[in-house]
Structures are given as C-alpha cells and as structure tokens.
Amino acid sequence: MSTAKFKVVIRLEKLSKSTNEAPVCLRITKDRKTTYKTLIHVQPKCWDAKRQCVVHHDNADVLNAIIAQKRAAMEKETCLLTLSHEDVSIATIRNKINDNLSLDFFEYAQKYGESLQVGGNYGTYKRLKSVVKKIREFVKKDQLPVRNITEDFVRRYERHLSCVKGNCKNTITVNMRFIAKLVGDIYRNYDLDETSNPFRKIKFGFETTSREYLTAEEVVKIRDLKLNLYSPLYEARDVFIFECYSGLRISDILTLKWENITDDEITLRMRKTEKLITIPLQKNIREILEKRRTIIGRYAMRDISKEYVFGFLKVNERNATAQEMLNAISSSTAMINKRIKRIAKLAGINKTISTHIGRHSFATMLLTNKVDLPVIQELLGHHDVKVTQIYAKVVSKRKEEAINALNFM
C-alpha cells in the first residue's frame, strides 16, 4: 500500500489575466496519480516555492495560517481514509476532500460577496445580491449544491425568469452570466470535472435594443416647461437638462462639485471608468450653474468649492464609505427618475424616460448635427468607439424609418 504525499504548490498555468493571481494548491500524489485542492490565490511574486509560503504580502501571516490550517485538515482526512481503506485511490481521496469543502452555490456566493466588499467593488456586490436573491426565490431552499445546477436546472430557471419574473432577454443574460461565473469558479477552485458544468454547453447572448432618447425639440419642451421654483420637480428638471447638454452620467452630476468647474469647462474623473474628461460649458449648462450660484449666494457667503453643485446627496465623499456613496447615489437617482417621468408627462412627451435618457439624447443630438464619432466618444468618455457607434445606428435606423414612411404617402 503506497502512502499519499503532500506539497503546497502554485499553479502558474491557471494564472488569472484579470487579477494576475494564481491558485496556491495542496498537491496530493498517490500511486503516481495527482489531485490538487486550491487553498488561496496570490500573485506569483508573493509565493516562495522553496519554503512553500507567502512572502512580500501585507497579509502574509494570515494567508500562511490559512494554508497551514487547510493543509492540516486535508492531510488528516486523507490519512484517516487510507487507514480505513487499503486500496483507496486518488479519485476517492478527491471526492472525500470535496465533501468537506464548500460546494454550495449560496455559500460560495456569500464568500465572493464578502471579497467584493473588502475590495470596494460595491456596484458588483449590489448586482450579486440581486442575482442571488432571485435564484433563492426559485429554489426555495437555503442550500443549492453545485451538482444540482444541471443543464435542465439552468433551462428551467431561464423559463422562470422569462415567464414568472417577466425579465427581458438581456436581463436574463446578465443573471445567467453572473451565475455561470460563480459556478465556473467553483469548478476551477475545487478541481471538479468541468465537463459537468452546464454552462460549457449553454451560452447566453445579448440582443440589440433600441435606445430611447429625446429629440432636440422634446428636450426644449422640458427645458422651457413652467415649474414653480420651490417645486420638487424644479431641481430634478435642472439635473436632467444638465445631462442632456453635457452628456455626463447621473452619478457624475450628483457628485459634481464647484471645484470641477471653471469659466469655460467642466473637468472631472468619471466614477464609472475613472477616466479624466473635460467638457466645454454649453449655454444651457452655464445658465443652470449661474442660477445655482445665485441660489446658494442668498443664504451664505462661504467657500463653496468643495460643495456639490446639486443638493440631492446628503453624504460627503470625504467622510462616507464607498458603500454609503453608492447607496446615496442610487437612492437619489431613483427619486429623480420618478420626478422626471412626471415632468415628461406635464410636457406632453409620451416616452418612458429616465436620467440616462439624457445622456442618450446628448449623443443623438450631436450625431444629428453631424458631429464626428471620435469627438462624441471623447465627450461621453467611452474607451471604445464601438460603444459610441450604437448611437449612430439608432440615428441611422430612425432616418430609415422616416424614409420608409414616405412609401405610404
């Protein structure tokens, strides 16, 4: 009877391109056959292969303690197994260890969510919570073993999202791709047989949707709508018009400070992409800014450079956590969206609009006025001109519809 041998190694062939981290695994060898069990993930430069430990890392002591703890537990399980079964195979050892590891989808999702919070990825964490909440409602249980996520399960859940939840194809794809990512992680981290992963066979794609936008005439209707200065709709209208004539996202408008503005332009680092952009001040933007300076000046003579231009956010970036900022922006955006829908109705516009429609309207108004795509790309802060080309397709389609309408005249 041969004994099992153990060694902690880093698997560079499984290096992640996105994180530049590789799995550190316990390699178990018996009868010239090998299995690997992932312990942690680190960057290769932080791994000392000779000493089998993490080095040059802020949490080296903690990570090495985790390695030691998991290694001891797995060695114990393996030794007990070989003592009770003389002809134990490497496959038996693999299955035994897997039984003692977390192979529950919900538990893995929770740990993944915790890592997102630690890393400050609160937007992704919020989407994860939404995805997990829906699949929990579907299974009606607190546990979901990954082996239960079969091709049949995936197809049934897809129909549930479509028929019961009423999700569109693109929403379903977002959910399914998130689930596929987590399931794939479990299969890789626990060295499971990936041929059993249903997402190797099933692919979910996005369908092209028409982006709603307002024409220049409709934007003017909203801009010139008579509203009481003290109405809750007034400032919401200013925010929307600001987006229509600047192209900024609502998150950037809500966090825009006076220090970002000079006499001629707005300069800021976009929250979503962290790209630094500069936007010349259009006349409607100037009017809104002058009006807001006047309003603020009525109440106090103070340095307002560090203050928000619009007063929706009640938290300050200097004191709030990233999570608190995300929650505040989401809450304010939802409130503004409700008010904008009321404004559109008052203006006689029969379209379902939201804050992001202002950004779409900005792009399409520029395209209609024959502004070059690279210029629009720069103003919108897109990294890839292909994203900007979506707006060109929208305008082209509307032109085609207009010409086709002449066939019936």
VENSUL-V229906 format. One record per pair of residues at least 12 apart in sequence whose C-alpha atoms are under 10 Angstrom apart, sorted by the first residue. I is the first residue (numbers start at 1). GAP is how many residues later the second one is. Records with the same first field share a line. If there is no record, write none. Layout:
I->GAP + GAP
//
This chain:
1->29 + 30 + 81 + 84 + 85 + 86 + 87
2->27 + 28 + 29 + 30 + 80 + 84 + 85 + 86
3->26 + 27 + 28 + 75 + 76 + 79 + 80 + 83 + 85
4->23 + 24 + 25 + 26 + 27 + 28 + 29 + 30 + 71 + 74 + 75 + 78 + 84 + 85 + 86 + 89
5->21 + 22 + 23 + 24 + 25 + 26 + 27 + 29 + 70 + 73
6->20 + 21 + 22 + 23 + 24 + 28 + 30 + 65 + 68 + 69
7->18 + 19 + 20 + 21 + 22 + 29 + 45 + 64
8->16 + 17 + 18 + 19 + 20 + 28 + 29 + 30 + 31 + 41 + 42 + 43 + 44 + 45 + 59 + 60 + 63
9->14 + 15 + 16 + 17 + 18 + 27 + 29 + 30 + 38 + 39 + 40 + 41 + 43 + 44
10->12 + 13 + 14 + 15 + 16 + 17 + 28 + 29 + 30 + 31 + 32 + 33 + 34 + 37 + 38 + 39 + 42 + 43
11->12 + 13 + 14 + 16 + 25 + 27 + 30 + 33
12->12 + 31 + 32
14->174
15->26 + 27 + 28 + 29
16->25 + 27
19->22 + 23 + 24
20->21 + 22 + 23 + 24 + 25
21->19 + 20 + 21 + 22 + 23 + 24 + 25
22->16 + 18 + 19 + 20 + 21 + 22 + 25
23->13 + 14 + 15 + 16 + 17 + 18 + 19 + 20 + 21 + 165 + 166
24->12 + 13 + 14 + 15 + 16 + 17 + 18 + 19 + 20 + 23 + 28 + 29 + 30 + 43 + 165
25->12 + 13 + 14 + 15 + 16 + 42 + 46 + 164 + 165
26->12 + 13 + 14 + 41 + 44 + 45 + 48 + 49
27->44
28->46 + 47 + 50 + 62 + 65 + 66
29->61 + 64
30->58 + 59 + 60 + 61 + 63
31->57 + 58 + 59
32->58
33->56 + 57 + 58
34->56 + 57 + 60
35->55 + 56 + 58 + 59 + 156
36->58 + 153 + 154 + 155 + 156
37->33 + 34 + 37 + 57 + 60 + 61 + 64 + 151 + 152 + 153 + 154 + 155
38->29 + 32 + 150 + 151 + 152 + 153
39->24 + 25 + 27 + 28 + 29 + 30 + 31 + 32 + 150 + 151
40->23 + 24 + 26 + 27 + 30 + 149
41->22 + 148
42->12 + 15 + 21
43->14
45->12
46->12 + 14
47->13
52->12 + 15
53->12 + 14 + 15
54->13
70->31
73->24 + 27
74->19 + 22 + 23 + 24 + 26 + 27
75->22
77->16 + 19 + 20 + 23
78->12 + 14 + 15 + 16 + 18 + 19
79->14
81->12 + 15
94->96 + 97 + 98
95->97
97->93
98->92 + 93 + 94
101->89
102->43 + 44 + 84 + 88
103->40 + 41 + 42 + 43 + 44 + 80 + 83 + 84 + 87
104->38 + 39 + 40 + 41 + 42 + 43 + 44 + 79 + 82
105->27 + 37 + 38 + 39 + 40 + 41 + 42 + 43 + 44 + 74 + 77 + 78 + 81
106->26 + 27 + 29 + 30 + 35 + 36 + 37 + 38 + 39 + 40 + 76
107->35 + 36 + 37 + 38
108->38 + 74 + 75 + 77 + 78
109->19 + 20 + 22 + 23 + 70 + 73 + 74 + 77
110->15 + 18 + 19 + 22
112->13 + 16 + 70 + 73
113->12 + 13 + 14 + 15 + 16
116->12
117->205 + 206
120->201 + 202 + 203
121->201 + 202
122->200 + 201 + 202 + 203 + 204 + 205
123->149 + 199 + 200 + 203 + 204
124->54
125->198
126->197 + 200 + 201
127->47 + 48 + 51
128->47 + 50 + 51 + 54
130->45
131->41 + 43 + 44 + 45 + 47 + 48
132->43 + 46 + 47
134->23 + 26 + 27 + 31 + 41
135->22 + 25 + 26 + 40 + 44
138->18 + 19 + 22 + 23 + 26
139->14 + 18
146->36 + 37 + 38 + 40 + 41 + 51
147->36 + 40 + 49 + 50 + 51
149->30 + 34 + 47 + 48 + 49 + 50
150->46 + 47 + 48 + 49
151->45 + 46 + 47 + 48 + 49 + 50 + 51
152->46
153->45
154->22 + 25 + 26 + 44 + 45 + 48
155->43 + 47
157->15 + 19
158->14 + 15 + 17 + 18
159->13
160->12
161->14 + 15
168->39
169->35 + 36 + 37 + 38
170->34 + 35 + 36 + 37 + 38 + 39
171->35
172->32 + 33 + 34
173->30 + 31 + 32 + 33 + 34
174->30 + 31 + 32
175->29
176->23 + 26 + 27 + 28 + 29
177->22 + 26 + 27 + 28
179->20
180->17 + 18 + 19 + 20 + 22 + 23 + 24
181->18
183->14 + 15 + 16
184->13 + 14 + 15 + 16
208->182
209->181 + 185
210->180 + 181 + 183 + 184 + 187
211->146 + 149 + 150 + 179 + 180 + 182 + 183 + 184
212->139 + 140 + 141 + 142 + 144 + 145 + 146 + 148 + 149 + 182
213->31 + 138 + 139 + 140 + 141 + 143 + 144 + 145 + 146 + 147 + 148 + 149 + 150 + 151 + 152 + 178 + 181
214->30 + 135 + 137 + 139 + 143 + 144 + 145 + 146 + 147 + 148 + 150 + 151
215->146 + 147 + 149 + 150 + 153
216->28 + 145 + 146 + 148 + 149 + 150 + 152
218->126 + 129 + 130 + 131 + 143
219->21 + 22 + 25 + 26 + 125 + 128 + 130 + 139 + 142 + 143 + 146
220->21 + 127
221->122 + 123 + 125 + 126 + 127 + 128
222->15 + 16 + 18 + 19 + 118 + 121 + 122 + 123 + 124 + 125 + 126 + 127
223->14 + 15 + 17 + 18 + 19 + 21 + 61 + 124
224->123
225->12 + 118 + 119 + 121 + 122
226->120 + 121
227->116 + 119
232->104 + 107
233->103 + 105 + 106 + 107 + 108 + 109 + 110
234->105 + 106 + 109
235->53 + 57 + 75 + 76 + 77 + 101 + 104
236->74 + 76 + 96 + 97 + 99 + 100 + 101 + 102 + 103 + 104 + 107 + 119
237->99 + 102 + 103 + 106 + 107 + 118
238->46 + 47 + 49 + 50 + 51 + 54 + 72
239->14 + 15 + 46 + 49 + 70 + 71 + 73 + 97 + 101 + 116 + 119
240->13 + 96 + 97 + 100 + 114 + 115 + 116 + 117 + 118 + 119
241->43 + 44 + 47 + 114 + 117 + 118 + 121
242->40 + 42 + 43 + 44 + 45 + 46 + 47 + 116 + 117 + 120
243->42 + 112 + 113 + 114 + 115 + 116 + 117 + 118 + 119
244->40 + 41 + 111 + 112 + 113 + 114 + 115 + 116 + 117 + 118 + 119 + 121
245->36 + 37 + 38 + 39 + 40 + 113 + 114 + 116 + 117 + 118 + 120 + 121
246->20 + 33 + 34 + 35 + 36 + 38 + 39 + 112 + 113 + 116 + 117 + 133 + 134
247->32 + 109 + 110 + 111 + 112 + 113 + 114 + 115 + 116 + 129 + 132 + 133 + 134
248->22 + 29 + 31 + 108 + 110 + 111 + 114 + 131 + 132 + 133
249->21 + 22 + 23 + 106 + 107 + 108 + 109 + 110 + 111 + 131 + 132
250->79 + 80 + 82 + 83 + 86 + 104 + 105 + 106 + 108 + 109
251->19 + 20 + 21 + 74 + 75 + 77 + 78 + 79 + 81 + 82 + 104
252->16 + 17 + 18 + 19 + 20 + 77
253->17 + 55 + 56 + 57
254->54 + 55 + 56 + 57 + 58 + 59 + 74 + 75 + 78 + 79
255->13 + 15 + 16 + 52 + 53 + 54 + 55 + 56 + 57 + 58 + 60 + 61 + 62 + 70 + 74
256->12 + 13 + 14 + 50 + 51 + 52 + 53 + 54
257->47 + 48 + 49 + 50 + 51 + 52 + 53
258->31 + 35 + 45 + 46 + 47 + 48 + 49 + 50 + 51 + 52
259->45 + 46 + 47 + 48 + 49 + 50
260->18 + 45 + 46 + 48 + 49
261->17 + 18 + 19 + 20 + 28 + 44 + 48
262->18 + 19
263->17 + 18 + 23
264->15 + 16 + 17 + 18 + 22
265->13 + 14 + 15 + 16 + 17 + 20 + 21
266->12 + 13 + 14 + 15
267->12 + 13
269->112
270->110 + 111
272->109
273->108 + 109 + 110
274->107
275->106 + 107 + 108
276->105
277->101 + 102 + 103 + 104
278->100 + 101 + 102 + 103
279->99 + 100 + 101
280->99
288->21
289->20 + 21
292->17 + 18 + 19
293->16
296->13
306->12
311->21
312->16 + 17 + 19 + 20 + 21 + 23 + 24
313->12 + 15 + 16 + 18 + 19 + 20
314->14 + 15 + 18
315->12 + 13 + 14
316->12
333->21 + 22 + 23
334->20 + 21
336->18 + 19
337->16 + 17 + 18 + 19
338->15 + 16 + 17
339->15
340->12 + 13 + 14 + 15
341->12 + 13 + 14
359->21
360->20 + 31 + 34
361->30
362->14 + 17 + 18
363->13 + 14 + 16 + 17 + 25 + 27 + 28 + 29 + 32
364->12 + 26 + 27 + 28 + 29 + 30 + 31
365->26 + 30
366->25
367->24 + 25 + 27 + 28 + 29
368->24 + 27 + 28 + 31
373->12 + 13 + 15 + 16 + 18 + 19
374->14 + 15
375->13
376->12 + 13 + 15
377->12
//
